[in-house]
């Protein structure tokens, strides 16, 4: 694989926060994990749930999440072939943190009058 992530394992001080961000940092990965956890488990469903993400970026994020063991990809032998994604136990272990982030974000949006 010629597409090596620069920051994948860069953590010179073995910091837990850096390790977490190396796995799910960036603009899209947490949204992809959250979408899959909410049963948006197919490529087209994820595209609709995250309309701002480009097709190629979604492909890259799914590959990286699979490579890191956070999601699994299952290919169904159908015509046309169907692919579904699901969180692994490792991926599910991040959901508590992601849900805390979501609750914080909603609270902050409400306090700023941006969410009713």
C-alpha positions as a Markdown table, in Angstrom:
| # | Residue | x | y | z |
|---|---|---|---|---|
| 1 | Unk | 0.0 | 0.0 | 0.0 |
| 2 | Unk | 1.6 | 3.2 | -1.2 |
| 3 | Unk | -0.7 | 5.5 | 0.7 |
| 4 | Unk | 1.0 | 5.5 | 4.1 |
| 5 | Unk | -0.4 | 7.8 | 6.8 |
| 6 | Unk | 2.2 | 10.2 | 8.1 |
| 7 | Unk | 0.8 | 10.4 | 11.6 |
| 8 | Unk | -0.5 | 6.9 | 12.0 |
| 9 | Unk | 1.9 | 5.8 | 14.7 |
| 10 | Unk | 3.7 | 9.1 | 15.5 |
| 11 | Unk | 3.6 | 9.3 | 19.3 |
| 12 | Unk | 7.0 | 10.0 | 20.7 |
| 13 | Unk | 5.8 | 10.4 | 24.3 |
| 14 | Unk | 3.3 | 7.5 | 24.3 |
| 15 | Unk | 0.5 | 9.9 | 25.1 |
| 16 | Unk | -3.0 | 8.4 | 25.4 |
| 17 | Unk | -4.7 | 11.4 | 23.7 |
| 18 | Unk | -2.2 | 11.3 | 20.8 |
| 19 | Unk | -2.8 | 7.6 | 20.4 |
| 20 | Unk | -6.6 | 8.1 | 20.3 |
| 21 | Unk | -6.3 | 10.9 | 17.8 |
| 22 | Unk | -4.0 | 8.8 | 15.6 |
| 23 | Unk | -6.8 | 6.3 | 15.4 |
| 24 | Unk | -9.8 | 8.6 | 14.9 |
| 25 | Unk | -8.5 | 12.1 | 14.5 |
| 26 | Unk | -9.3 | 14.3 | 11.5 |
| 27 | Unk | -12.5 | 15.6 | 10.2 |
| 28 | Unk | -14.3 | 12.4 | 9.2 |
| 29 | Unk | -13.4 | 9.3 | 11.1 |
| 30 | Unk | -15.5 | 9.9 | 14.2 |
| 31 | Unk | -18.5 | 10.7 | 12.0 |
| 32 | Unk | -18.0 | 7.5 | 10.0 |
| 33 | Unk | -17.8 | 5.4 | 13.2 |
| 34 | Unk | -20.9 | 7.2 | 14.6 |
| 35 | Unk | -22.8 | 6.6 | 11.3 |
| 36 | Unk | -21.9 | 2.9 | 11.3 |
| 37 | Unk | -23.0 | 2.6 | 14.9 |
| 38 | Unk | -26.4 | 4.1 | 13.9 |
| 39 | Unk | -26.9 | 1.5 | 11.2 |
| 40 | Unk | -25.6 | 3.6 | 8.3 |
| 41 | Unk | -23.6 | 0.5 | 7.4 |
| 42 | Unk | -23.4 | 0.8 | 3.6 |
| 43 | Unk | -21.3 | 3.1 | 1.5 |
| 44 | Unk | -24.3 | 4.9 | 0.0 |
| 45 | Unk | -25.9 | 5.4 | 3.4 |
| 46 | Unk | -22.7 | 6.9 | 4.8 |
| 47 | Unk | -22.5 | 9.3 | 1.8 |
| 48 | Unk | -26.1 | 10.4 | 2.5 |
| 49 | Unk | -25.4 | 10.8 | 6.3 |
| 50 | Unk | -22.2 | 12.8 | 5.7 |
| 51 | Unk | -22.9 | 14.7 | 2.5 |
| 52 | Unk | -19.9 | 17.0 | 2.8 |
| 53 | Unk | -17.4 | 14.0 | 2.4 |
| 54 | Unk | -16.1 | 13.2 | -1.0 |
| 55 | Unk | -16.4 | 9.7 | -2.4 |
| 56 | Unk | -12.6 | 9.2 | -2.4 |
| 57 | Unk | -12.2 | 10.6 | 1.2 |
| 58 | Unk | -14.9 | 8.2 | 2.4 |
| 59 | Unk | -13.2 | 5.3 | 0.7 |
| 60 | Unk | -9.9 | 6.3 | 2.3 |
| 61 | Unk | -11.4 | 6.7 | 5.8 |
| 62 | Unk | -13.2 | 3.3 | 5.6 |
| 63 | Unk | -9.9 | 1.7 | 4.5 |
| 64 | Unk | -8.0 | 3.2 | 7.3 |
| 65 | Unk | -10.6 | 2.4 | 9.9 |
| 66 | Unk | -10.6 | -1.2 | 8.7 |
| 67 | Unk | -6.8 | -1.3 | 8.6 |
| 68 | Unk | -6.8 | -0.1 | 12.2 |
| 69 | Unk | -9.3 | -2.8 | 13.3 |
| 70 | Unk | -12.1 | -0.4 | 14.2 |
| 71 | Unk | -14.5 | -1.6 | 11.5 |
| 72 | Unk | -15.1 | -4.8 | 9.6 |
| 73 | Unk | -16.2 | -5.0 | 6.0 |
| 74 | Unk | -18.5 | -7.9 | 4.8 |
| 75 | Unk | -18.9 | -8.5 | 1.1 |
| 76 | Unk | -22.2 | -10.4 | 0.2 |
| 77 | Unk | -22.0 | -12.6 | -2.9 |
| 78 | Unk | -24.9 | -11.0 | -4.7 |
| 79 | Unk | -25.4 | -9.3 | -8.0 |
| 80 | Unk | -24.6 | -6.5 | -7.7 |
| 81 | Unk | -22.2 | -7.2 | -4.8 |
| 82 | Unk | -23.3 | -5.7 | -1.5 |
| 83 | Unk | -20.8 | -4.5 | 1.1 |
| 84 | Unk | -21.7 | -3.7 | 4.7 |
| 85 | Unk | -19.6 | -2.3 | 7.5 |
| 86 | Unk | -19.9 | -2.9 | 11.2 |
| 87 | Unk | -17.9 | -1.9 | 14.3 |
| 88 | Unk | -15.6 | -4.4 | 15.8 |
| 89 | Unk | -15.4 | -4.8 | 19.5 |
| 90 | Unk | -12.4 | -2.4 | 19.4 |
| 91 | Unk | -14.5 | 0.1 | 17.5 |
| 92 | Unk | -17.4 | -0.2 | 19.9 |
| 93 | Unk | -15.0 | 0.5 | 22.7 |
| 94 | Unk | -14.8 | 4.1 | 21.5 |
| 95 | Unk | -18.5 | 4.7 | 21.4 |
| 96 | Unk | -18.7 | 5.8 | 25.1 |
| 97 | Unk | -16.1 | 8.5 | 24.3 |
| 98 | Unk | -17.9 | 9.5 | 21.0 |
| 99 | Unk | -21.3 | 9.7 | 22.8 |
| 100 | Unk | -19.7 | 12.0 | 25.5 |
| 101 | Unk | -18.4 | 14.2 | 22.6 |
| 102 | Unk | -21.8 | 14.3 | 21.1 |
| 103 | Unk | -23.5 | 15.3 | 24.4 |
| 104 | Unk | -20.9 | 18.0 | 25.0 |
| 105 | Unk | -21.4 | 19.4 | 21.5 |
| 106 | Unk | -25.2 | 19.4 | 21.8 |
| 107 | Unk | -25.0 | 21.1 | 25.2 |
| 108 | Unk | -22.6 | 23.8 | 23.8 |
| 109 | Unk | -24.8 | 24.4 | 20.7 |
| 110 | Unk | -27.9 | 24.8 | 22.9 |
| 111 | Unk | -26.0 | 27.3 | 25.2 |
| 112 | Unk | -25.0 | 29.3 | 22.2 |
| 113 | Unk | -28.5 | 29.3 | 20.8 |
| 114 | Unk | -27.6 | 27.3 | 17.8 |
| 115 | Unk | -29.6 | 24.2 | 18.7 |
| 116 | Unk | -33.1 | 24.1 | 20.0 |
